[in-house]
C-alpha cells in the first residue's frame, strides 16, 4: 500500500469582517471542518483547491507544494493539483448524462480508460440503469453519488467535500453518510469535509477541526473534543441542547478513533 499523502495547510486570508489564519494537518481518513455558518470553512476548501488565492501562507499535499507566498512564490493551478471537489449543490452539467458527467472528471485519460473507470464507479455508487439519464431526471441522493464519482474518477490525492449532504432529506443523508463511509474505506487519500451539522460531523469524522471566526480553535478525535472542549467558544458550539443524544445514538462512531 502506498503512503497516504499528507495535507499541510497554513493559510492567511482576509474575509469580510475578520482576518483568518487556518492551520491544519490531515494524513488519514476523514477530517471534518466543523463550525457555524460564516466561519470560513467553505472558503478554506476553495483556497486549498486553488479556486481562491490566499493572501499568504503555504499548502502542501504529499510533500508537493501547491501554494507558497514570499519571494519563491508557488502557485499550482486548480486543474494540476490532483484534488477532487464535491460542491454543496452538486454542480452537475445539466446537458450531460450521468455517465458523461462522471467521465468529464477523467480529463487527461484516454476515452477507453475513462469509460471503463466511469462504469466501475457507476457500479460502486449503485447508479446502474441511470447512465443515460440527465440530472433533472434523478433524485438528490443520486445526484450526490454522481458528484462523488466525478470527483474520484481522476484518482485524486485529496477529496474535498463542501457540505455534501445539506440539500438532502434526513433519511437520504444517513444513507449517503453510510455510502461515503464505504467508499472512504477503499481509498488511500485524505478527505476533508465541511459541515455545520454536529450529528454529521460526529458520525463521519476521524478528526475534527473546530473552525470559529476563521481560525482552528481545536482539533482532534470527536469524542476528545466533545468531552474536553479547549475554550468557552468551543464548549458553546458543541455542547448545545441535543448533543448528548447524538453521542448516545452513534456510540460506535465516536469511540476508539485513531488520529
DODREN-560754 format. One record per residue (C-alpha): x, y, z; residue in three letters; residue number from 1. Coordinates in Angstrom, 1 decimal, always signed. Layout:
N
<palo xx="X" yy="Y" zz="Z" aa="ALA" i="NUM"/>
...
This chain:
259
<palo xx="+0.0" yy="+0.0" zz="+0.0" aa="UNK" i="1"/>
<palo xx="+1.3" yy="+3.4" zz="-0.9" aa="UNK" i="2"/>
<palo xx="+1.8" yy="+6.1" zz="+1.7" aa="UNK" i="3"/>
<palo xx="-1.2" yy="+8.3" zz="+2.3" aa="UNK" i="4"/>
<palo xx="-0.4" yy="+11.9" zz="+1.1" aa="UNK" i="5"/>
<palo xx="-0.4" yy="+14.3" zz="+4.0" aa="UNK" i="6"/>
<palo xx="-2.2" yy="+17.6" zz="+3.7" aa="UNK" i="7"/>
<palo xx="-0.5" yy="+20.5" zz="+5.4" aa="UNK" i="8"/>
<palo xx="-2.2" yy="+23.9" zz="+5.5" aa="UNK" i="9"/>
<palo xx="-1.0" yy="+27.2" zz="+6.9" aa="UNK" i="10"/>
<palo xx="-3.0" yy="+30.0" zz="+5.3" aa="UNK" i="11"/>
<palo xx="-3.8" yy="+33.6" zz="+6.0" aa="UNK" i="12"/>
<palo xx="-6.6" yy="+35.4" zz="+4.3" aa="UNK" i="13"/>
<palo xx="-8.9" yy="+38.4" zz="+4.8" aa="UNK" i="14"/>
<palo xx="-12.6" yy="+37.6" zz="+4.8" aa="UNK" i="15"/>
<palo xx="-15.4" yy="+40.2" zz="+5.1" aa="UNK" i="16"/>
<palo xx="-15.4" yy="+41.2" zz="+8.8" aa="UNK" i="17"/>
<palo xx="-12.3" yy="+39.3" zz="+10.0" aa="UNK" i="18"/>
<palo xx="-8.8" yy="+38.0" zz="+9.2" aa="UNK" i="19"/>
<palo xx="-8.4" yy="+34.3" zz="+9.0" aa="UNK" i="20"/>
<palo xx="-5.4" yy="+32.1" zz="+10.0" aa="UNK" i="21"/>
<palo xx="-6.0" yy="+28.4" zz="+9.1" aa="UNK" i="22"/>
<palo xx="-3.6" yy="+25.9" zz="+10.4" aa="UNK" i="23"/>
<palo xx="-4.3" yy="+22.2" zz="+10.0" aa="UNK" i="24"/>
<palo xx="-2.8" yy="+18.8" zz="+9.1" aa="UNK" i="25"/>
<palo xx="-4.6" yy="+15.7" zz="+7.8" aa="UNK" i="26"/>
<palo xx="-2.9" yy="+12.5" zz="+6.9" aa="UNK" i="27"/>
<palo xx="-5.6" yy="+9.7" zz="+7.1" aa="UNK" i="28"/>
<palo xx="-9.3" yy="+9.1" zz="+6.9" aa="UNK" i="29"/>
<palo xx="-11.9" yy="+11.8" zz="+7.1" aa="UNK" i="30"/>
<palo xx="-11.3" yy="+15.2" zz="+8.6" aa="UNK" i="31"/>
<palo xx="-14.3" yy="+17.4" zz="+9.3" aa="UNK" i="32"/>
<palo xx="-14.2" yy="+21.2" zz="+9.4" aa="UNK" i="33"/>
<palo xx="-17.0" yy="+21.9" zz="+11.8" aa="UNK" i="34"/>
<palo xx="-18.3" yy="+25.3" zz="+12.8" aa="UNK" i="35"/>
<palo xx="-21.1" yy="+27.9" zz="+12.5" aa="UNK" i="36"/>
<palo xx="-22.1" yy="+29.5" zz="+9.2" aa="UNK" i="37"/>
<palo xx="-19.7" yy="+32.3" zz="+8.1" aa="UNK" i="38"/>
<palo xx="-16.7" yy="+30.8" zz="+9.9" aa="UNK" i="39"/>
<palo xx="-14.6" yy="+30.5" zz="+6.7" aa="UNK" i="40"/>
<palo xx="-15.0" yy="+26.7" zz="+6.3" aa="UNK" i="41"/>
<palo xx="-16.0" yy="+26.7" zz="+2.6" aa="UNK" i="42"/>
<palo xx="-13.6" yy="+29.4" zz="+1.7" aa="UNK" i="43"/>
<palo xx="-10.8" yy="+27.3" zz="+3.3" aa="UNK" i="44"/>
<palo xx="-11.7" yy="+24.4" zz="+0.9" aa="UNK" i="45"/>
<palo xx="-11.6" yy="+26.7" zz="-2.1" aa="UNK" i="46"/>
<palo xx="-8.2" yy="+28.1" zz="-1.0" aa="UNK" i="47"/>
<palo xx="-6.8" yy="+24.5" zz="-0.7" aa="UNK" i="48"/>
<palo xx="-8.3" yy="+23.6" zz="-4.1" aa="UNK" i="49"/>
<palo xx="-6.8" yy="+26.7" zz="-5.7" aa="UNK" i="50"/>
<palo xx="-10.2" yy="+28.3" zz="-6.5" aa="UNK" i="51"/>
<palo xx="-9.3" yy="+31.3" zz="-4.3" aa="UNK" i="52"/>
<palo xx="-5.8" yy="+32.7" zz="-4.0" aa="UNK" i="53"/>
<palo xx="-4.9" yy="+33.2" zz="-0.3" aa="UNK" i="54"/>
<palo xx="-3.2" yy="+36.4" zz="+1.0" aa="UNK" i="55"/>
<palo xx="-0.3" yy="+34.3" zz="+2.3" aa="UNK" i="56"/>
<palo xx="+0.8" yy="+31.0" zz="+3.8" aa="UNK" i="57"/>
<palo xx="+1.5" yy="+27.6" zz="+2.4" aa="UNK" i="58"/>
<palo xx="-0.3" yy="+24.4" zz="+1.2" aa="UNK" i="59"/>
<palo xx="+1.5" yy="+21.1" zz="+0.6" aa="UNK" i="60"/>
<palo xx="+0.0" yy="+17.8" zz="-0.3" aa="UNK" i="61"/>
<palo xx="+2.1" yy="+14.6" zz="-0.1" aa="UNK" i="62"/>
<palo xx="+5.2" yy="+16.8" zz="+0.1" aa="UNK" i="63"/>
<palo xx="+4.3" yy="+18.7" zz="-3.0" aa="UNK" i="64"/>
<palo xx="+4.0" yy="+22.4" zz="-2.6" aa="UNK" i="65"/>
<palo xx="+0.7" yy="+23.8" zz="-4.2" aa="UNK" i="66"/>
<palo xx="+1.0" yy="+27.3" zz="-2.8" aa="UNK" i="67"/>
<palo xx="+3.6" yy="+29.4" zz="-1.1" aa="UNK" i="68"/>
<palo xx="+3.9" yy="+33.1" zz="-0.7" aa="UNK" i="69"/>
<palo xx="+7.1" yy="+35.2" zz="-0.4" aa="UNK" i="70"/>
<palo xx="+10.0" yy="+35.6" zz="-2.8" aa="UNK" i="71"/>
<palo xx="+9.8" yy="+32.0" zz="-4.0" aa="UNK" i="72"/>
<palo xx="+6.1" yy="+32.2" zz="-4.9" aa="UNK" i="73"/>
<palo xx="+4.5" yy="+28.9" zz="-5.8" aa="UNK" i="74"/>
<palo xx="+1.0" yy="+28.7" zz="-7.4" aa="UNK" i="75"/>
<palo xx="-0.2" yy="+25.4" zz="-8.9" aa="UNK" i="76"/>
<palo xx="-3.3" yy="+25.8" zz="-10.9" aa="UNK" i="77"/>
<palo xx="-6.5" yy="+24.0" zz="-9.7" aa="UNK" i="78"/>
<palo xx="-6.5" yy="+21.5" zz="-12.6" aa="UNK" i="79"/>
<palo xx="-3.0" yy="+20.4" zz="-11.8" aa="UNK" i="80"/>
<palo xx="-3.5" yy="+19.9" zz="-8.0" aa="UNK" i="81"/>
<palo xx="-5.0" yy="+16.4" zz="-8.3" aa="UNK" i="82"/>
<palo xx="-7.8" yy="+17.3" zz="-5.9" aa="UNK" i="83"/>
<palo xx="-11.3" yy="+16.0" zz="-6.2" aa="UNK" i="84"/>
<palo xx="-14.0" yy="+18.5" zz="-5.2" aa="UNK" i="85"/>
<palo xx="-17.7" yy="+17.9" zz="-4.4" aa="UNK" i="86"/>
<palo xx="-19.7" yy="+21.1" zz="-4.3" aa="UNK" i="87"/>
<palo xx="-22.6" yy="+21.7" zz="-2.0" aa="UNK" i="88"/>
<palo xx="-25.2" yy="+21.7" zz="-4.7" aa="UNK" i="89"/>
<palo xx="-23.6" yy="+19.0" zz="-6.9" aa="UNK" i="90"/>
<palo xx="-22.7" yy="+21.4" zz="-9.9" aa="UNK" i="91"/>
<palo xx="-23.5" yy="+18.7" zz="-12.4" aa="UNK" i="92"/>
<palo xx="-23.8" yy="+19.7" zz="-16.1" aa="UNK" i="93"/>
<palo xx="-27.5" yy="+19.7" zz="-17.0" aa="UNK" i="94"/>
<palo xx="-26.8" yy="+18.9" zz="-20.7" aa="UNK" i="95"/>
<palo xx="-24.7" yy="+15.8" zz="-19.9" aa="UNK" i="96"/>
<palo xx="-26.0" yy="+12.4" zz="-18.9" aa="UNK" i="97"/>
<palo xx="-24.9" yy="+10.7" zz="-15.7" aa="UNK" i="98"/>
<palo xx="-22.2" yy="+8.8" zz="-17.5" aa="UNK" i="99"/>
<palo xx="-21.0" yy="+11.9" zz="-19.3" aa="UNK" i="100"/>
<palo xx="-20.8" yy="+13.9" zz="-16.1" aa="UNK" i="101"/>
<palo xx="-18.6" yy="+11.2" zz="-14.5" aa="UNK" i="102"/>
<palo xx="-16.4" yy="+10.9" zz="-17.5" aa="UNK" i="103"/>
<palo xx="-15.8" yy="+14.6" zz="-17.5" aa="UNK" i="104"/>
<palo xx="-13.8" yy="+14.3" zz="-14.3" aa="UNK" i="105"/>
<palo xx="-11.4" yy="+12.0" zz="-16.1" aa="UNK" i="106"/>
<palo xx="-9.8" yy="+14.7" zz="-18.3" aa="UNK" i="107"/>
<palo xx="-6.4" yy="+13.6" zz="-19.5" aa="UNK" i="108"/>
<palo xx="-7.3" yy="+9.9" zz="-19.6" aa="UNK" i="109"/>
<palo xx="-7.9" yy="+8.0" zz="-22.8" aa="UNK" i="110"/>
<palo xx="-11.6" yy="+7.7" zz="-23.8" aa="UNK" i="111"/>
<palo xx="-11.5" yy="+3.9" zz="-23.3" aa="UNK" i="112"/>
<palo xx="-9.8" yy="+4.2" zz="-19.9" aa="UNK" i="113"/>
<palo xx="-12.2" yy="+6.9" zz="-18.8" aa="UNK" i="114"/>
<palo xx="-15.3" yy="+5.0" zz="-19.8" aa="UNK" i="115"/>
<palo xx="-14.1" yy="+1.8" zz="-18.1" aa="UNK" i="116"/>
<palo xx="-13.4" yy="+3.7" zz="-14.9" aa="UNK" i="117"/>
<palo xx="-16.8" yy="+5.5" zz="-15.1" aa="UNK" i="118"/>
<palo xx="-18.7" yy="+2.2" zz="-15.4" aa="UNK" i="119"/>
<palo xx="-16.8" yy="+0.8" zz="-12.4" aa="UNK" i="120"/>
<palo xx="-17.8" yy="+3.9" zz="-10.4" aa="UNK" i="121"/>
<palo xx="-21.4" yy="+3.5" zz="-11.6" aa="UNK" i="122"/>
<palo xx="-21.4" yy="+0.0" zz="-10.0" aa="UNK" i="123"/>
<palo xx="-19.7" yy="+1.2" zz="-6.9" aa="UNK" i="124"/>
<palo xx="-22.1" yy="+4.1" zz="-6.3" aa="UNK" i="125"/>
<palo xx="-25.2" yy="+2.0" zz="-7.2" aa="UNK" i="126"/>
<palo xx="-26.1" yy="+4.1" zz="-10.2" aa="UNK" i="127"/>
<palo xx="-26.7" yy="+1.2" zz="-12.6" aa="UNK" i="128"/>
<palo xx="-29.6" yy="+1.9" zz="-15.0" aa="UNK" i="129"/>
<palo xx="-29.1" yy="+5.7" zz="-14.7" aa="UNK" i="130"/>
<palo xx="-26.1" yy="+6.1" zz="-17.0" aa="UNK" i="131"/>
<palo xx="-28.1" yy="+7.8" zz="-19.8" aa="UNK" i="132"/>
<palo xx="-30.4" yy="+9.9" zz="-17.5" aa="UNK" i="133"/>
<palo xx="-29.9" yy="+13.6" zz="-17.2" aa="UNK" i="134"/>
<palo xx="-29.5" yy="+15.3" zz="-13.8" aa="UNK" i="135"/>
<palo xx="-33.1" yy="+16.7" zz="-13.9" aa="UNK" i="136"/>
<palo xx="-34.4" yy="+13.2" zz="-14.0" aa="UNK" i="137"/>
<palo xx="-32.6" yy="+11.7" zz="-11.0" aa="UNK" i="138"/>
<palo xx="-33.1" yy="+12.2" zz="-7.2" aa="UNK" i="139"/>
<palo xx="-30.9" yy="+14.4" zz="-4.9" aa="UNK" i="140"/>
<palo xx="-29.2" yy="+11.4" zz="-3.4" aa="UNK" i="141"/>
<palo xx="-28.4" yy="+10.1" zz="-6.9" aa="UNK" i="142"/>
<palo xx="-27.0" yy="+13.5" zz="-8.0" aa="UNK" i="143"/>
<palo xx="-24.8" yy="+13.4" zz="-5.0" aa="UNK" i="144"/>
<palo xx="-23.4" yy="+10.0" zz="-5.9" aa="UNK" i="145"/>
<palo xx="-22.7" yy="+11.2" zz="-9.4" aa="UNK" i="146"/>
<palo xx="-20.8" yy="+14.2" zz="-8.0" aa="UNK" i="147"/>
<palo xx="-18.7" yy="+11.8" zz="-5.8" aa="UNK" i="148"/>
<palo xx="-18.0" yy="+9.6" zz="-8.7" aa="UNK" i="149"/>
<palo xx="-17.0" yy="+12.5" zz="-10.9" aa="UNK" i="150"/>
<palo xx="-14.6" yy="+13.8" zz="-8.2" aa="UNK" i="151"/>
<palo xx="-13.0" yy="+10.4" zz="-7.7" aa="UNK" i="152"/>
<palo xx="-12.6" yy="+9.2" zz="-11.3" aa="UNK" i="153"/>
<palo xx="-9.4" yy="+11.2" zz="-11.8" aa="UNK" i="154"/>
<palo xx="-7.8" yy="+9.3" zz="-8.8" aa="UNK" i="155"/>
<palo xx="-7.1" yy="+12.5" zz="-6.8" aa="UNK" i="156"/>
<palo xx="-4.6" yy="+12.8" zz="-3.9" aa="UNK" i="157"/>
<palo xx="-7.2" yy="+14.6" zz="-1.8" aa="UNK" i="158"/>
<palo xx="-11.0" yy="+14.7" zz="-1.7" aa="UNK" i="159"/>
<palo xx="-12.8" yy="+17.9" zz="-0.6" aa="UNK" i="160"/>
<palo xx="-16.5" yy="+17.9" zz="+0.3" aa="UNK" i="161"/>
<palo xx="-18.4" yy="+21.1" zz="+0.8" aa="UNK" i="162"/>
<palo xx="-21.5" yy="+20.3" zz="+2.9" aa="UNK" i="163"/>
<palo xx="-22.2" yy="+17.5" zz="+0.6" aa="UNK" i="164"/>
<palo xx="-25.4" yy="+16.3" zz="+2.3" aa="UNK" i="165"/>
<palo xx="-27.0" yy="+19.7" zz="+3.2" aa="UNK" i="166"/>
<palo xx="-29.6" yy="+19.6" zz="+0.4" aa="UNK" i="167"/>
<palo xx="-30.8" yy="+16.1" zz="+1.2" aa="UNK" i="168"/>
<palo xx="-33.6" yy="+14.9" zz="+3.5" aa="UNK" i="169"/>
<palo xx="-32.6" yy="+13.2" zz="+6.7" aa="UNK" i="170"/>
<palo xx="-33.0" yy="+9.5" zz="+5.6" aa="UNK" i="171"/>
<palo xx="-31.1" yy="+10.2" zz="+2.4" aa="UNK" i="172"/>
<palo xx="-28.4" yy="+12.0" zz="+4.4" aa="UNK" i="173"/>
<palo xx="-27.9" yy="+8.9" zz="+6.6" aa="UNK" i="174"/>
<palo xx="-27.8" yy="+6.6" zz="+3.6" aa="UNK" i="175"/>
<palo xx="-25.2" yy="+8.9" zz="+1.8" aa="UNK" i="176"/>
<palo xx="-23.2" yy="+9.0" zz="+5.0" aa="UNK" i="177"/>
<palo xx="-23.1" yy="+5.2" zz="+5.0" aa="UNK" i="178"/>
<palo xx="-22.1" yy="+5.2" zz="+1.3" aa="UNK" i="179"/>
<palo xx="-19.4" yy="+7.7" zz="+2.0" aa="UNK" i="180"/>
<palo xx="-18.0" yy="+5.5" zz="+4.8" aa="UNK" i="181"/>
<palo xx="-17.8" yy="+2.5" zz="+2.5" aa="UNK" i="182"/>
<palo xx="-16.0" yy="+4.5" zz="-0.2" aa="UNK" i="183"/>
<palo xx="-13.6" yy="+6.0" zz="+2.3" aa="UNK" i="184"/>
<palo xx="-12.5" yy="+2.6" zz="+3.4" aa="UNK" i="185"/>
<palo xx="-11.4" yy="+1.7" zz="-0.1" aa="UNK" i="186"/>
<palo xx="-9.5" yy="+5.0" zz="-0.6" aa="UNK" i="187"/>
<palo xx="-5.9" yy="+5.7" zz="+0.4" aa="UNK" i="188"/>
<palo xx="-6.2" yy="+9.5" zz="+0.4" aa="UNK" i="189"/>
<palo xx="-7.1" yy="+12.2" zz="+3.0" aa="UNK" i="190"/>
<palo xx="-10.7" yy="+13.5" zz="+2.9" aa="UNK" i="191"/>
<palo xx="-11.7" yy="+17.0" zz="+4.2" aa="UNK" i="192"/>
<palo xx="-15.4" yy="+17.6" zz="+4.7" aa="UNK" i="193"/>
<palo xx="-17.2" yy="+20.9" zz="+5.7" aa="UNK" i="194"/>
<palo xx="-20.3" yy="+20.9" zz="+7.8" aa="UNK" i="195"/>
<palo xx="-22.1" yy="+22.9" zz="+10.5" aa="UNK" i="196"/>
<palo xx="-24.2" yy="+19.8" zz="+11.5" aa="UNK" i="197"/>
<palo xx="-22.9" yy="+18.3" zz="+14.7" aa="UNK" i="198"/>
<palo xx="-24.5" yy="+14.9" zz="+14.1" aa="UNK" i="199"/>
<palo xx="-23.0" yy="+14.7" zz="+10.7" aa="UNK" i="200"/>
<palo xx="-19.6" yy="+15.7" zz="+12.0" aa="UNK" i="201"/>
<palo xx="-19.5" yy="+13.2" zz="+14.8" aa="UNK" i="202"/>
<palo xx="-20.7" yy="+10.3" zz="+12.7" aa="UNK" i="203"/>
<palo xx="-18.3" yy="+10.9" zz="+9.8" aa="UNK" i="204"/>
<palo xx="-15.2" yy="+12.4" zz="+11.3" aa="UNK" i="205"/>
<palo xx="-12.0" yy="+10.6" zz="+12.2" aa="UNK" i="206"/>
<palo xx="-10.5" yy="+14.0" zz="+13.1" aa="UNK" i="207"/>
<palo xx="-12.5" yy="+17.2" zz="+13.7" aa="UNK" i="208"/>
<palo xx="-11.3" yy="+20.8" zz="+13.2" aa="UNK" i="209"/>
<palo xx="-13.4" yy="+23.3" zz="+15.1" aa="UNK" i="210"/>
<palo xx="-13.5" yy="+26.5" zz="+13.0" aa="UNK" i="211"/>
<palo xx="-14.7" yy="+29.7" zz="+14.6" aa="UNK" i="212"/>
<palo xx="-14.1" yy="+33.2" zz="+13.1" aa="UNK" i="213"/>
<palo xx="-11.6" yy="+32.0" zz="+10.5" aa="UNK" i="214"/>
<palo xx="-9.4" yy="+30.1" zz="+13.0" aa="UNK" i="215"/>
<palo xx="-9.0" yy="+26.5" zz="+14.1" aa="UNK" i="216"/>
<palo xx="-9.7" yy="+26.6" zz="+17.8" aa="UNK" i="217"/>
<palo xx="-9.4" yy="+22.9" zz="+18.5" aa="UNK" i="218"/>
<palo xx="-8.6" yy="+19.7" zz="+16.6" aa="UNK" i="219"/>
<palo xx="-8.6" yy="+16.0" zz="+17.4" aa="UNK" i="220"/>
<palo xx="-10.9" yy="+13.0" zz="+17.6" aa="UNK" i="221"/>
<palo xx="-14.6" yy="+13.9" zz="+18.0" aa="UNK" i="222"/>
<palo xx="-15.0" yy="+12.2" zz="+21.4" aa="UNK" i="223"/>
<palo xx="-11.9" yy="+14.0" zz="+22.8" aa="UNK" i="224"/>
<palo xx="-13.2" yy="+17.4" zz="+21.6" aa="UNK" i="225"/>
<palo xx="-16.7" yy="+16.9" zz="+22.9" aa="UNK" i="226"/>
<palo xx="-15.5" yy="+15.6" zz="+26.3" aa="UNK" i="227"/>
<palo xx="-12.8" yy="+18.2" zz="+26.7" aa="UNK" i="228"/>
<palo xx="-13.5" yy="+21.4" zz="+24.8" aa="UNK" i="229"/>
<palo xx="-10.5" yy="+23.7" zz="+24.8" aa="UNK" i="230"/>
<palo xx="-12.3" yy="+27.0" zz="+25.4" aa="UNK" i="231"/>
<palo xx="-15.7" yy="+28.5" zz="+26.2" aa="UNK" i="232"/>
<palo xx="-16.2" yy="+29.2" zz="+22.5" aa="UNK" i="233"/>
<palo xx="-15.8" yy="+25.6" zz="+21.6" aa="UNK" i="234"/>
<palo xx="-17.9" yy="+24.5" zz="+24.5" aa="UNK" i="235"/>
<palo xx="-20.7" yy="+26.8" zz="+23.5" aa="UNK" i="236"/>
<palo xx="-20.6" yy="+25.5" zz="+19.9" aa="UNK" i="237"/>
<palo xx="-20.7" yy="+21.7" zz="+20.6" aa="UNK" i="238"/>
<palo xx="-22.4" yy="+21.4" zz="+24.0" aa="UNK" i="239"/>
<palo xx="-25.8" yy="+22.7" zz="+22.9" aa="UNK" i="240"/>
<palo xx="-29.1" yy="+21.0" zz="+23.6" aa="UNK" i="241"/>
<palo xx="-29.2" yy="+17.6" zz="+22.0" aa="UNK" i="242"/>
<palo xx="-25.5" yy="+16.8" zz="+21.7" aa="UNK" i="243"/>
<palo xx="-25.6" yy="+14.1" zz="+24.3" aa="UNK" i="244"/>
<palo xx="-28.4" yy="+12.4" zz="+22.3" aa="UNK" i="245"/>
<palo xx="-26.2" yy="+12.5" zz="+19.2" aa="UNK" i="246"/>
<palo xx="-23.4" yy="+10.7" zz="+21.1" aa="UNK" i="247"/>
<palo xx="-25.8" yy="+8.1" zz="+22.5" aa="UNK" i="248"/>
<palo xx="-27.3" yy="+7.4" zz="+19.1" aa="UNK" i="249"/>
<palo xx="-23.9" yy="+6.8" zz="+17.5" aa="UNK" i="250"/>
<palo xx="-21.5" yy="+5.5" zz="+20.2" aa="UNK" i="251"/>
<palo xx="-19.6" yy="+3.2" zz="+17.8" aa="UNK" i="252"/>
<palo xx="-18.8" yy="+6.1" zz="+15.5" aa="UNK" i="253"/>
<palo xx="-17.1" yy="+8.1" zz="+18.2" aa="UNK" i="254"/>
<palo xx="-15.3" yy="+5.6" zz="+20.5" aa="UNK" i="255"/>
<palo xx="-11.9" yy="+4.1" zz="+19.6" aa="UNK" i="256"/>
<palo xx="-10.9" yy="+6.5" zz="+16.8" aa="UNK" i="257"/>
<palo xx="-7.4" yy="+6.9" zz="+15.6" aa="UNK" i="258"/>
<palo xx="-6.0" yy="+10.3" zz="+14.9" aa="UNK" i="259"/>
